Amino acid sequence: MVKKVFRVPNMRCSGCAMTLEGLEDELDGVTRVDASYHKQTMEVEYDERRLTEVRIIAAAKQLGYDALPA
C-alpha cells in the first residue's frame, strides 16, 4: 500500500470533499480517501499494484476536480 497526497485547488465546499471521498468505492485498489476542503487536499491510500496515480487523477477529473500531486 502507498499513500499519496494530492492538491485539489478547485474543491469549493465540504460536499466536494465528500464527492472525492466517494472514489474509495469507485476505484478498485483504493482502501481510503480523506479529502479536506479546508486544506484543499485529498490523501489516497491504495494498492500500487492495482492502481496508478494517473488513474486516480483521471477519476478525480471525471468528477470535475483537478488533483495535482503534492
C-alpha positions in Angstrom: 0.0 0.0 0.0 1.0 3.5 -0.7 -0.3 6.9 0.5 -0.3 9.9 -1.8 -1.4 13.4 -1.2 -3.0 15.5 -4.0 -3.7 19.2 -4.0 -7.3 19.9 -5.2 -7.4 23.7 -5.7 -10.9 23.7 -7.1 -12.5 22.0 -4.1 -15.1 24.6 -3.0 -17.1 23.0 -0.1 -17.4 20.1 2.2 -19.8 18.5 -0.4 -16.9 18.5 -2.8 -14.8 16.6 -0.3 -17.5 14.0 0.2 -17.7 13.6 -3.6 -14.0 12.9 -3.8 -14.1 10.5 -0.9 -16.6 8.5 -3.0 -13.6 7.5 -5.1 -12.9 4.9 -2.4 -16.0 3.0 -3.6 -15.4 3.6 -7.3 -11.7 2.7 -7.8 -10.6 -0.8 -7.4 -7.5 -0.8 -5.3 -8.3 2.2 -3.2 -8.5 1.5 0.6 -9.0 5.0 1.9 -9.7 8.6 0.7 -9.5 11.5 3.1 -10.4 14.8 1.4 -10.1 18.1 3.2 -11.9 21.2 1.9 -10.1 23.5 4.3 -6.6 22.2 3.3 -7.6 21.7 -0.4 -6.1 18.2 -0.3 -7.0 14.6 -0.8 -5.0 11.8 0.7 -5.4 8.5 -1.1 -4.2 5.1 0.3 -4.1 2.5 -2.5 -2.5 -0.7 -3.8 0.0 0.5 -6.3 0.0 -3.0 -8.0 -3.7 -2.5 -8.9 -4.0 1.3 -9.5 -1.8 4.1 -10.7 -1.5 7.7 -9.7 -2.5 8.7 -13.2 -5.8 6.7 -12.9 -6.6 8.5 -9.6 -6.0 11.9 -11.2 -8.2 10.9 -14.2 -11.0 9.7 -11.9 -11.0 13.0 -10.0 -11.0 14.9 -13.3 -14.1 12.9 -14.4 -15.8 14.2 -11.2 -14.8 17.8 -12.2 -11.7 18.2 -9.9 -8.1 18.9 -10.6 -5.9 16.5 -8.5 -2.3 17.6 -8.5 0.5 15.6 -6.9 1.6 17.4 -3.8 
